[in-house]
Amino acid sequence: MDFQPDAGLDIFRQEVRDFLRDNLPADLAGKPSCSIRSALPDLVRWQRILDARGWGAPYWPKEHGGTGWSVLQRLAFDEECVAAGAPTLDGFAHKLLGPVINHFASDGQKAEHLPGIFQATRLWCQGFSEPGSGSDLASLRTRAELDGDHYVVNGQKIWTSYAHQADWIFLLVRTDASARKQAGISFLLVDMKTPGITVRPIHSIDGCHHLNETFFDNVRVPVHNRIGAEGDGWKITKFLLNNEHATAADLPILRRYQQQLRALLRELPAGAERLLEQPGIVLQLVRFEAELDAVAMLVKRVAAMEQAGDHGPAAHALGSVLKVSGTELQQRVTEFMVEVLGDYGAIAYPTPEAMDTTAERLPREELARGIAMEMLFRRASTLYGGTSEVQRGIIAKLLFQL
Ligand SMILES: Cc1cc2nc3c(=O)[nH]c(=O)nc-3n(C[C@H](O)[C@H](O)[C@H](O)COP(=O)(O)OP(=O)(O)OC[C@H]3O[C@@H](n4cnc5c(N)ncnc54)[C@H](O)[C@@H]3O)c2cc1C
């Protein structure tokens, strides 16, 4: 693994920075958002600006209409976008479903579903987890029974992020109850307007509504909306979950926290001094930054393995190490930010959608905006995408294969 500076990557980074400087509308930049997705109109507007530049699918290969960027370029793009405060894209479409469609779908399915991702006219959500089937996903019970040229879907999904805003859902269903549990699963694409789908909100601890329960009651789904063959669902899911290991730690977010934390420590008074002048505080900052550097190096290593097409046990184990170390660091640093804010850290600010962004605030209030919510949301980062306990199990198992 080469840790030397990469001049090509620096030039690329500058190109992205210049683009962001010239094209990111001021009213979109730096808006706090609920959890991992920006407000819908902002996301749509930003997606179209990127598409006009030819960057509508920043993570895909050229042959699928993407940019063809390397894993490290994709990471640099994400870092620069987060640093500039650009809205987040529809990650379900870009990072999870898109590669599945590109890899497994028929030409007809590609023609139907890909254009909506480039223009953000079709937003997606992920229907995998069920009550009792989260970590043990293969035990899922939502069933799809064949009736002529349709499946009839019955069951329940849970924790379906953004189901209330999504146009379509990619759904894991059981099509064969008699087969071994992994073998009886299929992968369907379902229009959320289909009769029989009910979405109920789950309000999370950060005060936002991004989670839902999603119910399917005799929902008729055309067979041609199945990706791959019947029973291929588990193979497709493994492909989907194994994609983009290098992004598991969310390094761009950690870098944003680093900037925020440094700003807080610089600005906040502590008696006659600034917080940044207190040795105990500086020690915590340095510890955080050392851990961040370690995560950044690991990201580079995993990215290099991904780029080289190495999908062996070491790459998987390191992906899981990144998930655990990155998300646990997100939790510690957001807790630390709330702590250094003192009284202001405990103030429950309105959610970004409800916030009057034109109102005047005290400087400390302005610094505190969104941080308590971020800390509360990050409680979930060690759960979604595979819990820390499960990741540790994966690491232990894979180490035996090395
Ligand atoms: C904010 C958020 C957003 C989410 N968004 C989506 C989404 O959009 N779509 C979707 O399908 N799902 C989504 N999920 C669900 C997520 O994937 C699951 O929460 C996760 O897989 C864990 O499953 P579970 O909640 O059923 O917990 P369980 O699997 O029931 O686990 C409960 C506890 O037992 C532990 N445990 C379980 N198995 C093991 C094991 N083998 N070894 C050691 N410990 C174990 C877990 O670590 C955990 O602490 C989201 C979750 C959150 C929190």
The ligand as a Gaussian input file, in Angstrom:
#p B3LYP/6-31G(d) Opt

LIG

0 1
 C      -31.163000       4.585000      11.681000
 C      -31.406000       3.241000      11.064000
 C      -31.712000       3.175000       9.713000
 C      -31.979000       1.947000       9.124000
 N      -32.379000       1.921000       7.806000
 C      -32.734000       0.745000       7.259000
 C      -33.282000       0.697000       5.930000
 O      -33.418000       1.731000       5.269000
 N      -33.668000      -0.490000       5.427000
 C      -33.533000      -1.648000       6.122000
 O      -33.879000      -2.689000       5.590000
 N      -33.037000      -1.662000       7.391000
 C      -32.653000      -0.494000       7.969000
 N      -32.172000      -0.460000       9.257000
 C      -32.139000      -1.704000      10.032000
 C      -30.757000      -2.213000      10.357000
 O      -30.176000      -2.822000       9.249000
 C      -30.933000      -3.180000      11.546000
 O      -31.320000      -2.400000      12.666000
 C      -29.684000      -3.929000      11.867000
 O      -29.372000      -4.839000      10.849000
 C      -29.828000      -4.714000      13.217000
 O      -30.960000      -5.506000      13.207000
 P      -32.056000      -5.430000      14.364000
 O      -32.406000      -4.008000      14.602000
 O      -33.158000      -6.369000      14.002000
 O      -31.317000      -5.946000      15.668000
 P      -31.047000      -7.465000      16.068000
 O      -30.480000      -8.179000      14.898000
 O      -32.285000      -8.008000      16.690000
 O      -29.926000      -7.304000      17.160000
 C      -30.221000      -6.964000      18.524000
 C      -28.905000      -6.970000      19.293000
 O      -28.342000      -8.294000      19.258000
 C      -27.021000      -8.241000      18.740000
 N      -26.768000      -9.420000      17.886000
 C      -27.563000      -9.927000      16.922000
 N      -26.988000     -10.966000      16.303000
 C      -25.772000     -11.123000      16.886000
 C      -24.673000     -12.014000      16.679000
 N      -24.726000     -12.953000      15.735000
 N      -23.566000     -11.860000      17.457000
 C      -23.499000     -10.886000      18.411000
 N      -24.517000     -10.021000      18.658000
 C      -25.625000     -10.122000      17.896000
 C      -26.969000      -6.982000      17.881000
 O      -25.644000      -6.492000      17.758000
 C      -27.854000      -6.035000      18.684000
 O      -27.134000      -5.419000      19.703000
 C      -31.890000       0.751000       9.878000
 C      -31.551000       0.824000      11.238000
 C      -31.320000       2.049000      11.827000
 C      -30.993000       2.076000      13.292000

